[in-house]
């Protein structure tokens, strides 16, 4: 009876706080939409300047291939290489394609002919993507020109297939990663703010002197966040359909493992609340822990690109395991027979955190 009353009281407090309601709604919906559109790694309409010293039909076909893909747009035709530098310095062009003299003649003779592709490297990500697109375009052009040669020759053709994301778009990953990150932020920040706010106004001391047991109060401070986090996931599932993210696995399994993930996140929030005296301290400490967990999870940088030490440390991030679970269920359609190591890792991370949070919570009085 006491526990039910406490849970009822916590839920009433939550639904009476429009700021918290809006923030959780923002994290699971609006922020996901913003990041899905703003953080896409696909490059479109990158301004490209062209120095065509050959002026042949073949060189014009190559330029058309660069523009036709939609990744580049023609910013200018330049007379010589010297004119390319001001375009890059002023940002009028992000890349410059330089086609040398006698390009077509050397191409049909079968001799080696070097193209030059200059990229503005001030933005390393854009430069890397532009370089990749340029190499693909040149290789496709070379292969197509090779088919015009009627002489028989032995060839090796690679047939590439991309599983789970055949369009190779970044939207699927971004949407799912932001949903996972929203769960972490909700699980950490909400219980931390709830407990510290009661410490600030003195109501938690009043609760401590009532017949309510510490364990009941601890459950009342953690279970509502778990329920809220699960309910808040539902609107984000509508965004999954909006962006065309496939759902190849089991949604009930996803919700069950989401609860397991929130279990770890809520424990972190209670730990933050236990060592914080003010709401400001709690929020600063929460974000102090959130950013390393986010960076080590693979949401920003692939784990494989990290130094070996950080790769091992990333195994302690519940967000990394939850992200693998989310990607596995939505994109790969796998079940517990594949995901059980990550589920076990969430239990191994969450149990000590929850136990530590409970031990520290007992001393809040």
ROTOR-91736 format. One record per residue (C-alpha): residue in one letter; x, y, z. Coordinates in steps of 0.02 Angstrom, whole numbers, plus 50000, padded with zeros to 5 digits. Layout:
N
  residuo     xx     yy     zz
        a      X      Y      Z
...
This chain:
365
  residuo     xx     yy     zz
        x  50000  50000  50000
        x  50140  50121  50046
        x  50237  50079  49888
        x  50084  50101  49780
        x  50052  50272  49857
        x  50232  50323  49829
        x  50227  50268  49648
        x  50064  50363  49625
        x  50142  50518  49702
        x  50296  50509  49589
        x  50190  50490  49432
        x  50080  50637  49483
        x  50236  50743  49510
        x  50302  50694  49341
        x  50144  50735  49244
        x  50126  50900  49336
        x  50298  50958  49275
        x  50275  51026  49098
        x  50461  51062  49079
        x  50512  50881  49109
        x  50372  50818  48997
        x  50429  50933  48857
        x  50613  50886  48877
        x  50578  50700  48867
        x  50464  50726  48718
        x  50600  50833  48639
        x  50735  50702  48664
        x  50634  50560  48589
        x  50556  50654  48443
        x  50612  50828  48393
        x  50797  50799  48430
        x  50793  50636  48333
        x  50717  50726  48183
        x  50844  50869  48191
        x  50992  50752  48205
        x  50929  50636  48068
        x  50922  50781  47946
        x  51074  50878  48009
        x  51199  50738  48045
        x  51182  50641  47884
        x  51352  50596  47813
        x  51287  50587  47636
        x  51362  50728  47535
        x  51254  50820  47409
        x  51290  50967  47294
        x  51470  50994  47348
        x  51534  51143  47243
        x  51660  51078  47117
        x  51774  51184  47007
        x  51843  51106  46848
        x  52005  51141  46756
        x  51985  51051  46590
        x  52149  51074  46497
        x  52102  50943  46369
        x  51929  51002  46315
        x  51894  50836  46230
        x  51732  50736  46223
        x  51805  50611  46348
        x  51850  50746  46473
        x  51677  50822  46457
        x  51599  50651  46488
        x  51704  50634  46646
        x  51645  50804  46708
        x  51465  50756  46670
        x  51487  50596  46771
        x  51544  50698  46921
        x  51393  50812  46910
        x  51262  50681  46864
        x  51278  50586  47027
        x  51212  50733  47128
        x  51359  50729  47248
        x  51443  50875  47161
        x  51378  51031  47076
        x  51478  51129  46950
        x  51536  51291  47031
        x  51650  51354  46891
        x  51753  51309  46738
        x  51928  51378  46768
        x  52059  51421  46639
        x  52211  51355  46733
        x  52268  51278  46896
        x  52322  51446  46968
        x  52141  51504  46970
        x  52091  51357  47082
        x  52178  51421  47238
        x  52067  51576  47263
        x  51912  51470  47240
        x  51966  51352  47379
        x  52024  51492  47493
        x  51861  51590  47479
        x  51751  51435  47495
        x  51677  51456  47322
        x  51728  51276  47286
        x  51758  51132  47404
        x  51848  51027  47273
        x  51938  51053  47108
        x  51951  50925  46968
        x  52103  50951  46855
        x  52103  50859  46688
        x  52272  50867  46599
        x  52311  50897  46416
        x  52297  50745  46301
        x  52183  50657  46424
        x  52075  50578  46288
        x  52222  50527  46178
        x  52312  50440  46320
        x  52150  50361  46376
        x  52121  50275  46209
        x  52304  50229  46191
        x  52290  50132  46353
        x  52428  50232  46435
        x  52423  50293  46613
        x  52345  50462  46635
        x  52340  50551  46802
        x  52195  50659  46856
        x  52215  50782  46998
        x  52078  50807  47127
        x  52103  50945  47255
        x  51994  50945  47410
        x  51972  51076  47546
        x  52033  50979  47698
        x  51980  51106  47830
        x  51831  50992  47861
        x  51910  50820  47870
        x  51745  50725  47860
        x  51687  50816  47704
        x  51858  50794  47625
        x  51859  50606  47658
        x  51684  50582  47588
        x  51722  50690  47436
        x  51879  50590  47401
        x  51782  50428  47411
        x  51649  50490  47290
        x  51782  50552  47169
        x  51871  50385  47169
        x  51707  50294  47136
        x  51663  50411  46993
        x  51833  50394  46910
        x  51832  50205  46929
        x  51657  50193  46853
        x  51714  50305  46709
        x  51868  50197  46680
        x  51766  50037  46679
        x  51641  50109  46557
        x  51778  50167  46441
        x  51856  49995  46450
        x  51698  49917  46381
        x  51720  50019  46222
        x  51881  49927  46187
        x  51834  49778  46078
        x  51995  49682  46108
        x  51961  49525  46213
        x  52048  49525  46380
        x  52034  49431  46543
        x  51942  49530  46675
        x  51895  49508  46855
        x  51731  49589  46906
        x  51688  49620  47087
        x  51503  49613  47130
        x  51478  49710  47291
        x  51326  49687  47401
        x  51289  49790  47556
        x  51186  49695  47683
        x  51063  49775  47806
        x  51079  49948  47726
        x  51086  49926  47536
        x  51061  50112  47502
        x  51212  50149  47614
        x  51125  50298  47694
        x  51172  50363  47865
        x  50993  50405  47915
        x  50955  50231  47984
        x  51103  50234  48101
        x  51074  50414  48155
        x  50891  50388  48199
        x  50925  50230  48300
        x  51079  50304  48385
        x  50983  50459  48440
        x  50842  50353  48510
        x  50970  50254  48610
        x  51052  50415  48670
        x  50883  50487  48721
        x  50855  50333  48830
        x  51022  50359  48916
        x  50990  50543  48950
        x  50815  50512  49014
        x  50871  50370  49127
        x  51014  50469  49202
        x  50947  50647  49213
        x  50767  50616  49269
        x  50800  50517  49430
        x  50949  50627  49473
        x  50846  50786  49455
        x  50697  50711  49546
        x  50796  50657  49700
        x  50904  50814  49711
        x  50753  50928  49693
        x  50674  50843  49845
        x  50839  50861  49939
        x  50841  51047  49900
        x  50665  51081  49963
        x  50685  50964  50112
        x  50544  50844  50070
        x  50658  50692  50060
        x  50704  50715  50244
        x  50519  50721  50285
        x  50492  50559  50189
        x  50636  50477  50282
        x  50552  50503  50453
        x  50386  50428  50396
        x  50349  50240  50409
        x  50405  50224  50228
        x  50551  50105  50212
        x  50708  50157  50119
        x  50686  50017  49993
        x  50510  50073  49952
        x  50568  50252  49925
        x  50712  50191  49817
        x  50594  50090  49708
        x  50474  50237  49697
        x  50615  50347  49633
        x  50674  50224  49501
        x  50525  50125  49435
        x  50428  50277  49368
        x  50578  50328  49264
        x  50585  50152  49193
        x  50401  50159  49146
        x  50418  50335  49076
        x  50569  50284  48972
        x  50476  50137  48898
        x  50322  50241  48857
        x  50430  50380  48783
        x  50506  50257  48660
        x  50337  50232  48575
        x  50329  50403  48486
        x  50506  50377  48423
        x  50449  50215  48341
        x  50334  50320  48233
        x  50488  50418  48177
        x  50571  50254  48132
        x  50431  50228  48006
        x  50438  50410  47950
        x  50621  50394  47900
        x  50598  50224  47823
        x  50706  50131  47948
        x  50668  49946  47931
        x  50602  49847  48079
        x  50663  49672  48042
        x  50664  49604  48220
        x  50549  49589  48369
        x  50482  49749  48447
        x  50435  49662  48611
        x  50616  49603  48624
        x  50674  49780  48591
        x  50563  49849  48730
        x  50620  49713  48851
        x  50804  49751  48819
        x  50766  49938  48827
        x  50703  49910  49004
        x  50866  49819  49042
        x  50965  49966  48974
        x  50863  50093  49073
        x  50901  49988  49226
        x  51085  50036  49209
        x  51051  50217  49161
        x  50935  50246  49310
        x  51067  50176  49428
        x  51190  50305  49361
        x  51062  50441  49392
        x  51037  50388  49574
        x  51226  50385  49599
        x  51236  50562  49532
        x  51096  50618  49648
        x  51181  50539  49799
        x  51338  50645  49782
        x  51250  50807  49729
        x  51183  50940  49845
        x  51100  51051  49715
        x  51012  51025  49551
        x  51148  51120  49461
        x  51280  51001  49529
        x  51175  50852  49479
        x  51154  50911  49300
        x  51339  50952  49281
        x  51390  50783  49351
        x  51263  50695  49242
        x  51331  50773  49084
        x  51509  50743  49145
        x  51469  50558  49139
        x  51355  50560  48987
        x  51481  50625  48862
        x  51615  50490  48893
        x  51480  50356  48883
        x  51418  50431  48720
        x  51591  50446  48642
        x  51638  50269  48693
        x  51477  50193  48627
        x  51511  50209  48441
        x  51377  50339  48409
        x  51504  50473  48362
        x  51658  50375  48308
        x  51661  50190  48262
        x  51731  50086  48405
        x  51850  50002  48282
        x  51934  50171  48250
        x  51975  50198  48433
        x  52142  50155  48515
        x  52145  49978  48589
        x  52133  50046  48768
        x  51976  50146  48730
        x  51901  49997  48638
        x  51917  49896  48798
        x  51848  50038  48903
        x  51699  50053  48787
        x  51641  49882  48845
        x  51594  49965  49011
        x  51474  50084  48922
        x  51295  50020  48929
        x  51256  50131  48780
        x  51376  50033  48670
        x  51286  49870  48706
        x  51115  49948  48688
        x  51163  50024  48521
        x  51220  49853  48459
        x  51054  49781  48518
        x  50953  49918  48432
        x  51047  49902  48267
        x  51035  49713  48275
        x  50847  49710  48302
        x  50798  49847  48180
        x  50923  49826  48037
        x  50979  49644  48049
        x  50824  49562  48122
        x  50923  49457  48245
        x  50857  49387  48409
        x  50922  49336  48579
        x  51025  49195  48503
        x  51139  49334  48437
        x  51107  49475  48560
        x  51126  49379  48723
        x  51308  49435  48752
        x  51254  49617  48748
        x  51103  49582  48859
        x  51217  49491  48981
        x  51337  49640  48976
        x  51194  49758  49021
        x  51153  49648  49170
        x  51336  49641  49222
        x  51348  49831  49211
        x  51178  49870  49286
        x  51179  49756  49438
        x  51334  49831  49523
        x  51275  50006  49479
        x  51103  49974  49550
        x  51174  49894  49707
        x  51293  50040  49730
        x  51153  50164  49702
        x  51047  50075  49833
        x  51188  50074  49962
        x  51221  50259  49937
        x  51036  50301  49933
        x  51018  50227  50109
        x  51133  50363  50175
        x  51039  50509  50101
        x  50960  50547  50267
